[in-house]
Amino acid sequence: MFTKIIAALDNSPTSRTVFAEALALAKLAGAHLRLVHVLTLEDDGFPEAPVPPPEDLYTFIGEAAFERYLELRETLQKKSSERLQRLVDEARATGVEASFVQHLGLPEHAIGKLAREWPADLIVLGRRGRTGLGEMFLGSISNYLLHHAPCSVLVLQGRGTAAPAIEAQEQTPATTG
């Protein structure tokens, strides 16, 4: 059974389903739940990097723009950390041991590295639904992890709301053997 579960979250509506399913599985298994969010350039609110003025004609403008970029990025990181902490608190309120980590970079690499180093038994994540050229050029985090993760991977489609595993377990009559 699972003892360490990673829930890979982003800012999509599917993240709530991913969290609920991972929490239900962690509760059923008595596993530690680690939430991870990897900030990327695709995140809503992620600031665009400033472009330096030509030939550093106005160096102070470039420096001010870079400082503003860092402030905006820090604000985004803080908001994300606060959201993750609320989810950790929610998990702990149900009796599940939980923690979170936040990274900046490529989600597929950061999640895979965390799964190796922690080490995790299961990664739960959502699927964005990229196909064709979108998947070819932008990649698929779920596809990458399915092929490269050191543990099992559960990919949730993100259509509608799936009933968490714990609710399904409670509705299924117990069998004795």
N, C-alpha and C positions, 0 to 999 in steps of 0.2 A: 504494500500500500504506500501511499505518498506520505512523506514526512516534511518535505519542503516544496512549497508551491509558489511560483512566480506569477503574478498577474501583471501583464504588460498593458499599461493604460496610456491613452492619449486624451485629446480633448473632444473626441467624437462621441456621438450619442451611444455608440456600441460599448464604450468604456464602462458604462453603468452595468450593462449586462455581463461584461467580462468580470467586473468586480463581484457581482452577485453570484455568478457561477463559481468563481475561484473561492469565494468565501464559503459557499455551501460545501464545496469539496473539502476545503480545509477543516471545516467543522465536522464533517462526516469522518474524516481520516485522522483527526487530532493533529493536523499538520500545522507548521509555521507558514504563514502567508506573508510573502514579501511583495509589496507593490513597487513597480518601477515605472517611471516616466522618463522618456528620453526627449529632451527639448531639441527640436529641429527647426530648420529654416521654414518648414511648412506649417508650423504651429501658428494659430491665430494670435496676432499681437507680437510675433517675433519681429524685432526691428531689423530694417535693412542696414547692412554695413555701410558706413559713410564712404563716399568716394573722395579721395584727397584732391584738393585744387591742383590745377596744372602747375608743374614746376615749383610747388610749394610757395607760390606767390603770396598766399595768405595762410601761413602755417597755423596761426592762432585759430582760424576758422576750421581747419582740419582737425585740430586738437579738440576744439569745442564740440564738433560733430561727433568725434570718437567718444568723448566723455558722455555725451547725451546717449549715444548708442549703448554704452556700458550701463548707464542708469536704467534705460528701458529694459535691457536684458535682465538686469538684476531684479527689477520689479516683476517681470514675467516669471523668473525663477522663484521668487518669494510667493507669488500667488499660487503657483503650481505646488510648492512645498506645503502651503497651508491647506490646499485641497487634498493632497495626499495624507496629511496628518488627520484631517477630518475622517477620511476613509479608514485609516488605521484605528482611530478611536471607535468608529462604528464596528469594526471587526472585533476589537477587544471587548466591546460591550456584549458581544455574543459569546464570549469565552474563547475566542481564537487568538493565539499568539500572533502578532502582526508587527511589521516594520515597513519602512519605505526607503528607497534610494532614488536619486534623481541624477541623470547624466545629461551631457550636452554632446550631440554628435549623431552618428548613424544608429538608429534603433536596433537594427538586426545585429550589429556587432556588439553593441553595449549589452543587449539582452543575452546574447550567446555567451559573452564573457562572464556576466553575472551568473548564468546557469552553470558554467564550469567552475568558477571560483567559490561559489557559495557552498556546496553544490546542490542544485535543485533536482527534484524528481519529475517535475511537471511544469511546463510553461502554458499559461492560458492567455490567449490574445484574440483580438478581433481581426476581421478581414475587411479591408477597404473596398474590395471588389474591383480592383484594377484588372483590366484584361487588354489584350492586344498591344497596341503601341504604348499605352500608358504603363503597362506592366514591363514592357521591354525597356523603355527609357528610364522610368522612375523606379522600377523594381517592385518586388513584393516582399515585404518583411515576413509575412507568414510563410511564403514559399521558401525563402532563404532559411528560416528557422526549422521548417519541416525537414530540410535536407542537411542542416549543419549543427543543429542543437545537440548537446550531449545527453538529452533526456527526452521524455515523451512531450509532445506538443498537442494541445487542444485548441483548435481554431474555431471560433464562433462566427457565424455568417453575418450577424448584425441585422438581419431582417426581423422586424417585430421585436417582441420581448420573449425570450426563452424562459421557461419556468426553471428556477434554480434546482439543482440536483437534490437539495435537501427536501424541497416540497414534493418532488416526485417520490423520494424515498418514504416520506411520511404517508403518501397516498397509496403506496403499494403494500398489500397485505404481506406480513412476514410469513416465511415458510420454515418449516422445521424439517430436519433431515435425519 
